[in-house]
Amino acid sequence: MSGVEGAKVSERRRQRRTPVDLPAELRAPHQPLLACRVRNLCSGGALLDMGEHEAELRVGAGERCEVRFRVALDGRQRTLQAVVVLVHRAEHGLGARFIHFAANGQMHLERFLAGLSASPRRGAEANGAARARGLLEQVGRARLPPLFDALLETLIDALWMHAERAANDAQRARFVGELGQLGRTIQAGSLARGLTDEVLDGLIFAPTQRLSDSTDEAPGQAALSLVEPHEFELWLARSELVNRLEQELAEVLRSLRGHLVGVFGDAQVALEPEPLVEALAGALRRGGLEDELLGRALRLAATPLVGNLGAFYRELLQLWREHGLPACAPPPLRSPPREREAAPSSVASPLPRPEGQADATGAPARARSAGLGLGELLTRLQTGGVDGEAGADLDAMARLLAARTTGTGDPGRLRAPRVRERVEVTDQMLSQILDDPHAPQGIKALIRRLSIHFLAMAVSDPGRPGEHDTHPLVGLMDQLEQLSSFLLNGEADDRALSGELEEFVHRLVITDAGDLDTLRAISSGLQSLRERVGSRYRANVSRWVGANEARECERRAHERVRQRLQSSFGGEPVHPLLPTLLDAGWRMLLESVCNYAGIDGARWRHYWMPLWTLHRASRGETEVEDIQALVATLYEGLIYIGHDPFGAESLVERVEQVLRRAARGALDREDWVVFAIDPPEEAEAALQEPPSGVSEADWQAARERIEQLALGSVVWLTEQGGERAYRLIWRSEDGRRLALSDPMGRRVRTFTPERLAAALAESRARVEAPPRQPLMQRATEATLSELGEQVRAQTVEDSLTGLPGQRCLVGVLTGLLSRTAAPCPHLLGFLELDRFDLLTAAHGYAAGERLLALMAERLRALLPDAPCLAYLGWNRFALIAPAEGVEAAQASAERIREALEAVSLTWLGRVLQVSVSLGVALVDAASESPEGVLSAANVACLAAQHSGGGRVVCYAEDDVQVAAQLERMRGWAQAEEAIKSGRKRLRLQPIATVGEGPEHGAFHHGEVLLSVYDADDAPLPLAAFIAAAEAMNLMHEVDRQVIEETLRWLHDNPELARAYGGVAINLSGQSLSDPGLDAFIRGAFARWQVAPGLVGFEVTETAAIVHLDQAVRLLESLQSMGCPISLDDFGSGMSSYGYLKQLPVDFVKIDGSFVKDILSNPHDRAIVKSFNEIAHFMGKETIAEYVENQEILALLRELGVDYVQGYGIARPCFVDELDPPAAVCATA
């Protein structure tokens, strides 16, 4: 073994391997996705067990694959995606080394492994565990019976009251019978004793021991095909009770579990909430309660259990310490992932504290039901993780949840793939909230407690997640976030508000997930509380802002008066009476006048001139004509400023004496003083330089951050008691003063920017910008963006050339043309390798492929900064590059052609070279649509080829070569004349629902297709015809003729049209910008008396984006008439996901290029799945094209696609030969 290899092995051995059992998926090149399991894991790689798929995997050592697996982290499931290289393949599995992870996968893996590697600490001696068990049994025997007795007495009283409110006599009689039996059992004392014995007999058990020991499982029901509603209700009641206990008793449980784990390790103690609740439910069942009263009892047990069980746990902790048992530190709370941007866990909150606590060694605490992801929760419901049921069908569960939340159990409305999709997307949206740095920690913890509520919303709400008008839970989360913003420091901000908010949270948690009326009532109460608190906050902040503005005005007035005094008297000898007069209040008077009337107004002069006149007269520079008037003004001003009359009279007498002596020239200057005034207020000089230990770069960055801080931002300051939150409410006009208030606006602290910047640079402060959108809207936008990124990440480059395909080209071109500002000029070039077919015929396809790879490599070197280089198949490439004008485009294209023609390939002793035909079209402000530019470049490329090849042709209508090519293309345009002459026929291809069985479902509607013929009745190629019509700006006329002909057929065949469900007509990009099309369509409906609901319209994705404003107006108008709208070829542009929510469409048609190879290409399958999720997330239904066989149909049904179209469903048929749908289905 070489030294390098030995080092690698040594490094691998230093990475501790951890046995795991995690579900995973492996994707190998050109193979379908295969399920597997991760059996061994370390930070450098994994051991994969392929199981039954071992023989299907056709890869060897050294090949790269993609693997995805899920790990439990922070109380929820995270999917890690990595590229691996296979190191070895043996009977026991595949050894894979990680190359790189997507996103933060490496960080998440390290945290997961760190949690696993810290195995729970166990007792050092066996007698320690025995002593601990003895204490638990002793305390349990003494305290549990009275605890259970008190609980049962409370429950039976409350249940009797519930029985009195029964809906009818039969129900009341049943309740009375059950409660009578329960009462007799309680009086006999057997129920509390039996419950205590059950808990203590199984005091210590393995974590998985009780998973199947459901006390509510009825014999003989293991083969049920669905979870019965009453069983589901009981599971919900138990889950809600456990969640409530876990949250209310979180602190004491945290300490207790630290001790228990230190002694018993992984074993679970039956005194914890979950096993206690299970035992309680079983005891009540044995005591005589049936399903309805049992569920009610479990919900009523929360409040008394919280108090009594909390006291029991605290006594147990005290006795644990007194008996000298091993005491372990309580597991620390896990820090939030974005520590610098999240509220500290030490700050109290009226909302529940976040879960994900760790045990004494730092390992994650056992996951509770409240911390499950929605998909995993639904899986538990399916697979028997709830109440021991097995084999529960997802469709049945969907119906159950739908009936529970909406009151209807319509089995056709929710199919299994759609349910899974909605659950996954909703879970993804909740993950965004958990990662949102602006979301309060209490909100994140509450989300985990509301798993059932969100699951019910996901499977029952027809709207898209995050819309306020669909489910009250959405508005509730936004309201809770808003109210939490006033309690960033917990009860310290407002104890009363904290209590009110906690009461609302408690009501929300215990409210049935399907009780929408109660949820709306809670929302209404929260809204009222929000308005009341907001009003108080606004009043407080308004008062403080006014006070700070007043002080700022006073400060500015003080400085302006100081400057005027300095410029008028500074450094000069003055009579001592002048400073005396200023100190006596005259300066204060001047500052007050300056503040309210300005420094140059009449009022200012009224009080300034006596001071100035006194100074000049004392110096002998002027004579005072009316001394009495001046003295009177001084007296009035001193009284106005609050001087006492006697002191004012004495002072003005002295002034009068000075003025009269000065008038006689008898004023002595020996006691004069040099006028000096206080220096200006300076910023804290020590903070003008970086604080000690802070670099200049960090200091400048901190100052810039503070200068850019928006009003409303939250500033966390480290104080003696920990971090405390403040909100920026005011900034002075010059930016030299900042005011921070507590979250309720009651107290204010003032800072200079330098002081705050110093705290920020020294990590004594951190800032959070205010969120600009509500919580659920932020989560929705982030989810949509993430879904779009997933699709963009799945865009597969051509394996031969490494270049993307036409989808990327169209996407970049669409992006250039859809900018609001005029696009920078670019050139679009189509280039073809001349006589490439002859080269491959003579030297083989391998030589051709090698030459294509060399050409792609040369293009990348020539245009490293090009917005797009694409391979379009066979011998054609495309490029988009900057170009200023036609001449620059021509010169740039010539350089590219010459460089490519210099490429040579030595193949079997021969040097192979080819010439290149390059067609160029300019992309600038005059370009109207991607189709037009693509058509122009195509025409130019064809012109270059027809002219002999080896040349560049720039598209211009007056160019001889282009004109000749257009002439050839005008031959195709004869189809337009053929249409006018009646040489056209319409065909209809049905679109069907995916159905439930092996066959597709009923026809939903059909797409109208056009066939055109020449004078000899020979069919013309439709793609060439459309390209020519687009180039000659005639497509809008073609569309109008198709609309007219279709409506005529619908008028003549109303029953057949209704049997097919209506039709969909394609509209071109030119029609979308046709201002008269809307009126034409409305007129056609009126002429032919056709119901608009029978006629839909399809628009292409790229045309809709480029003509966005016109498209939205036209489509909204068509929708208002009742016409359904479809977005065709979705995914071809690869840039439109943000635009989809703006387009008023009902259906999204997934481009057939992704569908046709979906069985053999896992990338296409992933892309179709993502497209489907995006469309459903936006509230649209999906149609898959190119469905050519039953296998594709079955896979699309599994993915949750709504409708299908293709030869495997029905072939297009001329409308004048169309048979009824039943006959078409029989022959499909």
PyMOL commands that set and color helices and strands:
alter all, ss='L'
color gray80, all
select helices_A, chain A and resi 3-14+51-56+105-117+126-164+169-187+190-201+229-248+250-264+273-286+291-300+302-322+339-341+369-371+374-383+394-406+416-434+441-449+451-460+472-484+490-492+495-510+516-569+577-597+602-618+627-640+645-664+685-687+696-707+753-761+775-793+806-817+836-843+845-862+885-901+930-946+960-972+974-980+1022-1031+1035-1052+1054-1060+1069-1072+1077-1088+1092-1094+1101-1106+1108-1121+1137-1140+1152-1155+1162-1177+1190-1199+1215-1217+1221-1227
alter helices_A, ss='H'
color red, helices_A
select strands_A, chain A and resi 18-27+34-42+45-49+64-73+76-90+93-101+204-205+268-269+573-574+673-674+714-719+722-731+738-741+748-751+765-768+826-833+868-873+876-882+905-907+910-912+916-923+952-954+984-993+1003-1012+1063-1067+1095-1100+1125-1130+1147-1150+1181-1184+1203-1204+1213-1214
alter strands_A, ss='S'
color yellow, strands_A
deselect
rebuild
show_as cartoon
